[in-house]
């Protein structure tokens, strides 16, 4: 899910999967949640993984009942098909919250700040327009001109998909 190809994919995690994550959300949304380190992304992946494991063991039970003589062959096929070692993780953990761990005095922060202070290096307040905008005293840019893009689209996802929403020209 960390791959860039999932950023614009409106497909479910696995075609035909009946889990909540696959029926209600698409890969682009899950990829966004994981990139933003939102806990919901990990929760939806867990829901999907529980469904995958449940389907796996349902298939094993079915194979034992319907073809008990071929079960050992199926085990050998499984061992040849899938790696015995788990791959090394490539993702990042969710953002740590204060209640996830006990901190000790002098310990460095676990989460790096997402932004810094709006000041010049010499301690001055920096750009006065930016400072006024941050304080809510000024509105600049597209929002000030009334041309800001609406946050929520006015059409459903099927209409957006027809119009080529999130397609990347390469």
C-alpha positions in Angstrom: 0.0 0.0 0.0 3.0 2.3 0.2 3.5 2.2 -3.6 2.6 5.4 -5.6 0.4 3.4 -7.9 -2.2 3.1 -5.1 -2.5 6.9 -4.8 -5.1 7.1 -7.6 -6.5 3.6 -7.6 -10.3 3.5 -6.9 -10.1 -0.4 -6.7 -10.7 -2.3 -3.5 -7.8 -3.9 -1.7 -8.8 -7.3 -3.2 -11.3 -7.8 -6.0 -14.4 -9.7 -4.7 -13.5 -9.3 -1.0 -16.6 -8.7 1.2 -14.9 -7.0 4.1 -15.8 -3.5 5.3 -12.6 -2.0 4.1 -13.0 -3.3 0.5 -16.7 -2.6 0.2 -16.7 0.9 1.6 -13.2 2.3 0.7 -10.7 2.2 -2.1 -6.9 1.9 -2.3 -6.3 5.6 -2.8 -8.1 6.4 0.5 -6.2 3.7 2.4 -2.9 4.8 0.9 -3.7 8.4 2.0 -4.5 7.3 5.6 -1.3 5.3 5.8 0.8 8.1 4.4 -0.8 10.5 6.9 -0.1 7.9 9.7 -3.7 7.9 10.6 -4.8 5.0 12.8 -7.9 4.4 10.7 -5.7 3.2 7.9 -4.2 0.5 10.1 -7.6 -0.4 11.5 -9.1 -0.9 8.0 -6.1 -3.0 7.0 -6.6 -5.2 10.1 -10.3 -5.6 9.2 -9.2 -6.7 5.7 -6.5 -9.0 7.0 -8.9 -10.7 9.3 -11.2 -11.4 6.3 -8.3 -12.8 4.3 -7.2 -15.1 7.2 -10.9 -16.2 7.7 -11.2 -17.0 4.0 -7.9 -18.9 4.1 -9.0 -21.2 6.9 -12.5 -21.6 5.4 -10.7 -22.9 2.3 -8.6 -25.3 4.4 -11.7 -26.7 6.2 -13.4 -27.1 2.8 -10.4 -28.9 1.4 -10.3 -31.3 4.3 -14.0 -32.2 4.0 -14.3 -32.4 0.2 -10.9 -33.9 -0.7 -9.2 -35.5 2.4 -7.0 -37.7 0.2 -5.5 -34.6 -1.6 -4.9 -32.6 1.5 -1.2 -33.4 1.8 -0.7 -32.5 -1.9 -2.4 -29.2 -1.2 0.0 -28.6 1.8 3.0 -29.2 -0.4 1.6 -26.9 -3.1 1.1 -24.2 -0.5 4.7 -24.6 0.7 6.1 -24.3 -2.8 3.9 -21.3 -3.7 4.5 -19.1 -0.7 7.7 -18.0 1.0 8.4 -19.4 4.4 10.0 -16.1 5.7 7.9 -13.0 6.2 9.2 -10.0 4.1 10.8 -7.1 6.0 8.3 -4.4 6.7 8.4 -1.3 4.4 5.8 0.9 6.0 5.9 3.2 9.0 4.0 2.8 12.2 1.0 5.0 13.0 1.6 8.3 14.7 2.3 7.7 18.4 -0.1 9.3 20.8 0.7 10.3 24.4 -1.2 7.4 25.9 0.7 4.7 24.0 3.8 4.9 26.1 5.3 6.2 29.3 7.8 8.9 28.9 10.8 9.6 31.1 12.5 12.9 31.9 14.9 14.1 29.2 13.7 11.7 26.6 13.6 13.0 23.0 10.2 13.4 21.4 9.0 10.3 19.5 7.1 12.3 16.8 9.0 14.9 14.9 7.1 18.2 14.6 5.3 18.5 11.3 6.0 22.3 11.1 8.2 24.9 12.8 7.7 28.4 14.1 6.9 31.1 11.6 9.9 33.3 12.5 13.0 34.5 10.7 16.3 33.0 11.9 17.2 36.2 13.7 14.1 36.0 16.0 11.9 38.5 14.1 8.3 37.6 13.5 8.9 37.2 9.7 6.5 38.2 7.0 3.8 40.5 8.5 1.2 39.3 6.0 1.7 35.7 7.0 1.7 36.6 10.7 -1.6 38.4 10.2 -3.1 35.5 8.3 -2.0 33.1 11.0 -3.7 35.3 13.6 -6.9 35.4 11.6 -6.6 39.1 10.8 -6.1 38.7 7.1 -7.2 36.4 4.3 -4.9 36.1 1.2 -4.6 34.0 -1.8 -7.4 32.1 -3.5 -9.5 32.1 -0.3 -9.4 35.9 -0.2 -10.5 36.2 -3.8 -13.4 33.8 -3.4 -11.9 31.3 -5.9 -10.9 28.6 -3.4 -11.7 25.0 -4.6 -14.4 23.4 -2.5 -13.2 20.7 -0.1 -16.1 18.3 -0.8 -16.9 17.5 -4.4 -20.5 18.1 -5.5 -20.8 14.8 -7.4 -20.5 11.2 -6.3 -17.4 9.0 -6.9 -18.8 7.3 -10.0 -19.2 10.7 -11.7 -15.7 11.7 -10.6 -14.3 8.4 -12.0 -16.1 9.0 -15.4 -14.5 12.5 -15.6 -11.1 11.0 -15.0 -10.6 12.1 -11.4 -7.1 11.5 -10.0 -5.7 10.2 -13.4 -2.0 10.9 -13.8 -0.6 11.7 -17.2 2.9 10.4 -17.6 
